[in-house]
């Protein structure tokens, strides 16, 4: 555990220093992946197109049938994933930095996504 009493969000520099809630992240993801955040649809295409030899686009990690991003700062962890085929957003936030949100997300989504795709 990490005492973050005196932590200032600016320590994250280019990590964005974003402070949010799970419901707000879901709203953000809906706007982002729904195309409402950009005037030019090519922006979202660039974000979700992996660079050569990588699974990472411009700020978005592509993981099989899902895409999203994870975050970390002392005392906190988070992950946001979007499954476009079933238009589903999943967000996990943790108030300790010992969590492994990417692994937890995989544990949650791997057994569920195939069932949801069949149901569609």
Secondary structure, 3 states (H helix, E strand, C coil): CCCCCCCCHHHHHHHCCCCCCHHHHHHHHHHHHCCCCCCCCHHHHHHCCCCCCCCECCCCEEECCEEEEEEEECCEEEEEEEEHHHCEEEEEEECCCCCCHHHHHHHHHHHHHHHHHHHC
